[in-house]
Amino acid sequence: MCCLGRKIEELADSCGGVVSVSVRNVRNAFDFSLNAGARVIAGSTIKVPILIEGLRQVKAGRLSLGSQYAISRAKSCGGAGVISHLSDGILLSIQDLLTLMIIVSDNTATNALIDIVGMHSVNKTMHSLDCPGIALNRKMYDWDAVKQGRENYVVASEMTDLLGRLARREVVSPELDALAHEILRAQLYTDLLGLFLPEGVLANKTGQVATAVNDCGIVTTDSFCYAIAVFTQDTACLGETKIAIGRISKLVYDAVACKNCG
């Protein structure tokens, strides 16, 4: 573990800025942290709490996965996603919106879900789950809010606690936690934490805005399972930071795999 920590620290130091790493054991792995309590700009990793809140409201009976919503072009949002390129007034279910928000990071789906579940509800749920540093304070592409100082934040240690509990089916319900895990597993953007990992082991959500480059997820094999978050901000080179995130992830994966070799 000392060797692993030293190698991760070297990669973090090479990036400059803030590099926060947290690993949470779920099954046959280990815990690890480096600057894991740092609060950084979330980018699209804030969509994980929105996913959880949406499913929590499904369990409470306030929403139904099959309920359909018309998404008007007037409410479409720029950046990542596909809905803004589809027909005006397209009907999408809650499950469709949750899935698109995660697997292609669709910003229009995200903003629609924020309207549906409520920003306050997301934050209230994060507090109830002992994740007070995770905060949804604005919609996607709301640059006026950013100018006013309202930003979305995440904390690596809290995110891995959240994802670890999700992997153990302890957040919403076993059935709905399994659905959230499957949605995360269908992620199309896997070139950060998943850059050097075997195919099919990662369920994750990436996020990038300005100088923040983040990824968090659950790694699962037949032998082990763990939650991991690598969050960065204000690093010297975004390209090198992305590769460093992949290398940190591979170091953790290899160390866990080695632990299970015997």
VEXMINU-979921 format. One line per 8 residues: number of its first residue (from 0); their letters; for each residue x, y, z of C-alpha. Coordinates in Angstrom, 2 decimals, always signed. Example, Ala and Ser with C-alpha at 12.3 -4.5 7.8 and 13.67 -1.06 7.14 Angstrom:
REM VEXMINU-979921
0) AS) +12.30/-4.50/+7.80; +13.67/-1.06/+7.14 .
REM end
This chain:
REM VEXMINU-979921
0) MCCLGRKI) +0.00/+0.00/+0.00; +2.89/+2.36/+0.71; +4.23/+1.75/-2.78; +0.80/+2.36/-4.29; +0.41/+5.61/-2.35; +3.81/+6.81/-3.44; +3.08/+6.13/-7.12; -0.28/+7.87/-6.95 .
8) EELADSCG) +1.26/+10.87/-5.18; +3.89/+11.12/-7.93; +1.22/+11.14/-10.63; -0.83/+13.70/-8.69; +2.20/+15.94/-8.17; +3.03/+15.77/-11.88; -0.39/+17.21/-12.71; -0.16/+20.27/-10.47 .
16) GVVSVSVR) -3.33/+21.91/-9.18; -5.75/+19.86/-7.08; -5.86/+16.08/-7.47; -8.22/+14.22/-5.16; -8.36/+10.41/-5.04; -10.66/+8.17/-3.05; -11.14/+4.39/-3.16; -13.81/+2.67/-1.09 .
24) NVRNAFDF) -13.82/-1.08/-0.57; -17.03/-2.91/-1.44; -15.76/-6.50/-1.71; -12.20/-7.87/-1.44; -10.57/-4.48/-2.13; -9.29/-1.72/+0.19; -9.79/+1.91/+1.13; -7.39/+4.58/-0.08 .
32) SLNAGARV) -7.42/+8.36/+0.02; -5.27/+11.22/-1.18; -6.60/+14.72/-0.56; -9.99/+13.00/-0.65; -11.81/+15.71/+1.31; -11.14/+18.46/-1.22; -14.29/+20.13/-2.57; -13.98/+20.70/-6.31 .
40) IAGSTIKV) -16.14/+21.84/-9.21; -18.28/+18.88/-10.23; -18.79/+19.14/-13.96; -21.13/+16.35/-15.01; -20.31/+14.10/-12.05; -23.11/+16.04/-10.30; -25.47/+13.96/-12.47; -24.93/+10.95/-10.19 .
48) PILIEGLR) -26.79/+12.61/-7.27; -29.57/+13.64/-9.68; -29.87/+10.00/-10.79; -30.14/+8.88/-7.17; -32.73/+11.52/-6.31; -34.82/+10.60/-9.36; -34.87/+6.95/-8.28; -35.58/+7.92/-4.67 .
56) QVKAGRLS) -38.70/+9.75/-5.86; -39.69/+6.70/-7.90; -39.49/+4.58/-4.74; -41.55/+7.18/-2.85; -44.24/+7.05/-5.54; -43.77/+10.66/-6.59; -42.47/+9.62/-10.00; -42.88/+6.65/-12.30 .
64) LGSQYAIS) -40.07/+5.35/-14.51; -42.54/+5.08/-17.39; -44.07/+8.58/-17.10; -43.44/+10.53/-20.29; -42.45/+14.17/-20.66; -42.46/+16.33/-23.77; -39.09/+18.03/-24.25; -39.49/+21.21/-26.26 .
72) RAKSCGGA) -36.67/+22.60/-28.36; -37.06/+25.86/-26.43; -35.73/+24.03/-23.36; -32.86/+22.30/-25.13; -29.38/+22.84/-23.76; -25.99/+23.01/-25.44; -22.99/+20.81/-24.79; -23.11/+17.05/-24.41 .
80) GVISHLSD) -26.12/+15.01/-25.41; -28.47/+14.14/-28.25; -31.93/+15.45/-27.29; -31.21/+18.95/-28.63; -30.77/+17.35/-32.06; -34.06/+15.42/-31.97; -37.65/+16.37/-32.78; -39.27/+19.30/-31.03 .
88) GILLSIQD) -41.63/+18.02/-28.32; -40.18/+14.51/-28.28; -41.70/+12.31/-25.56; -39.21/+10.69/-23.20; -39.84/+8.68/-20.05; -38.20/+9.33/-16.70; -36.06/+6.25/-17.27; -35.07/+7.55/-20.72 .
96) LLTLMIIV) -34.07/+10.91/-19.23; -32.06/+9.30/-16.42; -30.30/+7.03/-18.90; -29.47/+9.79/-21.38; -28.25/+12.05/-18.57; -25.69/+9.43/-17.57; -24.60/+7.46/-20.64; -24.18/+10.43/-23.02 .
104) SDNTATNA) -24.18/+13.13/-20.31; -27.18/+14.78/-21.97; -27.54/+18.31/-20.60; -31.10/+18.79/-21.83; -32.15/+15.61/-20.02; -30.32/+16.81/-16.93; -32.03/+20.20/-16.84; -35.42/+18.55/-17.40 .
112) LIDIVGMH) -34.76/+16.22/-14.47; -33.68/+19.12/-12.25; -37.06/+20.73/-12.99; -38.87/+17.46/-12.27; -37.14/+16.36/-9.05; -36.13/+19.78/-7.71; -32.68/+21.12/-6.94; -33.47/+21.41/-3.23 .
120) SVNKTMHS) -34.54/+17.76/-3.11; -31.22/+16.61/-4.57; -29.28/+18.57/-1.95; -31.56/+17.46/+0.89; -31.01/+13.83/-0.09; -27.25/+14.28/-0.26; -27.30/+15.70/+3.27; -29.43/+12.79/+4.47 .
128) LDCPGIAL) -26.84/+10.40/+3.00; -24.00/+12.20/+4.86; -22.69/+13.82/+1.67; -23.01/+17.55/+2.52; -20.08/+18.54/+0.29; -21.92/+17.36/-2.82; -24.07/+20.28/-3.92; -26.26/+21.04/-6.95 .
136) NRKMYDWD) -26.48/+24.82/-7.20; -27.17/+25.46/-10.88; -28.43/+23.87/-14.09; -26.17/+22.79/-16.91; -24.85/+25.62/-19.10; -26.19/+28.29/-16.74; -23.22/+30.60/-17.12; -25.06/+33.50/-15.48 .
144) AVKQGREN) -25.25/+31.41/-12.30; -21.51/+30.74/-12.55; -20.84/+34.48/-12.82; -22.93/+34.95/-9.69; -20.75/+32.42/-7.85; -23.21/+29.50/-7.94; -21.39/+26.30/-8.90; -21.91/+22.55/-8.49 .
152) YVVASEMT) -19.47/+20.75/-6.20; -18.34/+17.24/-5.35; -16.03/+15.64/-2.80; -14.17/+12.44/-3.71; -14.57/+10.76/-0.31; -18.31/+11.46/-0.28; -18.79/+10.28/-3.86; -17.06/+6.96/-3.18 .
160) DLLGRLAR) -19.13/+6.51/-0.01; -22.24/+7.09/-2.13; -21.16/+4.77/-4.95; -19.95/+2.14/-2.51; -23.37/+2.07/-0.88; -24.97/+1.94/-4.32; -22.84/-1.09/-5.19; -23.98/-2.74/-1.93 .
168) REVVSPEL) -27.62/-1.83/-2.81; -28.01/+0.36/+0.29; -29.00/+3.75/-1.16; -32.55/+3.66/-2.54; -33.64/-0.01/-2.76; -31.95/-3.17/-4.05; -33.93/-3.06/-7.30; -33.48/+0.66/-8.00 .
176) DALAHEIL) -29.83/+0.67/-6.93; -29.28/-2.19/-9.39; -30.94/-0.09/-12.11; -28.67/+2.87/-11.30; -25.64/+0.59/-11.45; -26.72/-0.77/-14.84; -27.24/+2.75/-16.21; -23.75/+3.74/-15.04 .
184) RAQLYTDL) -22.39/+0.53/-16.58; -23.83/+1.59/-19.97; -21.66/+4.74/-19.90; -20.20/+5.63/-23.32; -17.40/+7.85/-21.95; -14.89/+5.47/-20.37; -11.55/+6.97/-21.43; -10.57/+8.38/-18.02 .
192) LGLFLPEG) -10.92/+5.82/-15.22; -11.42/+3.13/-17.83; -8.53/+4.08/-20.13; -6.31/+1.16/-19.10; -8.89/-1.15/-17.50; -10.31/-4.36/-18.96; -13.52/-3.86/-20.89; -16.75/-4.26/-18.98 .
200) VLANKTGQ) -15.54/-3.80/-15.40; -16.38/-0.10/-14.98; -19.68/+1.68/-14.29; -18.95/+5.42/-14.18; -19.74/+9.08/-14.76; -17.24/+11.57/-16.08; -17.33/+15.34/-15.80; -15.36/+18.21/-17.27 .
208) VATAVNDC) -15.90/+21.95/-17.05; -13.25/+24.66/-17.35; -10.14/+23.28/-15.61; -11.97/+20.53/-13.71; -11.59/+16.99/-15.09; -13.34/+14.30/-13.02; -14.44/+10.69/-13.10; -16.08/+8.44/-10.55 .
216) GIVTTDSF) -17.44/+4.96/-10.68; -17.70/+1.36/-9.50; -15.23/-1.31/-10.63; -16.59/-4.86/-10.44; -15.07/-8.23/-11.30; -15.87/-11.77/-10.18; -13.19/-11.41/-7.49; -13.62/-7.87/-6.16 .
224) CYAIAVFT) -15.52/-4.60/-6.21; -14.66/-1.03/-5.21; -15.80/+2.54/-5.74; -13.30/+5.09/-7.02; -13.24/+8.82/-7.66; -10.43/+10.89/-9.14; -11.31/+14.59/-9.17; -8.98/+17.31/-10.45 .
232) QDTACLGE) -8.98/+21.07/-10.77; -6.58/+23.73/-12.08; -3.99/+21.24/-13.32; -1.26/+22.30/-15.74; -2.35/+20.32/-18.82; -5.81/+18.78/-19.28; -4.55/+16.13/-21.69; -1.85/+14.93/-19.32 .
240) TKIAIGRI) -4.33/+15.05/-16.45; -6.69/+12.73/-18.32; -3.89/+10.22/-18.86; -2.88/+10.54/-15.19; -6.46/+9.72/-14.12; -6.27/+6.59/-16.25; -2.91/+5.62/-14.76; -4.12/+6.19/-11.19 .
248) SKLVYDAV) -7.13/+4.00/-11.92; -4.91/+1.24/-13.36; -2.58/+1.37/-10.34; -5.54/+0.84/-8.03; -7.00/-1.93/-10.19; -3.68/-3.80/-10.37; -3.14/-3.47/-6.60; -6.61/-4.84/-5.86 .
256) ACKNCG) -6.15/-7.64/-8.42; -2.79/-8.52/-6.84; -4.42/-8.61/-3.40; -6.80/-11.25/-4.77; -4.19/-13.32/-6.61; -3.84/-15.85/-3.85 .
REM end
